[in-house]
Amino acid sequence: MTTQLVGDLLFLALAARVFGADAITLLRRLAAAGVRAGVNEMTRYERGDGR
């Protein structure tokens, strides 16, 4: 586990504790957006549009 991942998980736990369900919903949406961006990058390189 990288230090960056540990920091992100600690931030997530703190945000969930402080802000409750609203923070969890926001973080889930941000994670979904990150996954979509990653998938878009992967398909872009498979099509040959990258680099």
Buried (B, 14 or more C-beta within 10 A) or exposed (E): EEEEEEEEEEEBEEBBEEEEEEBEEEBEEEEEEEEEEEEEEEEEEEEEEEE
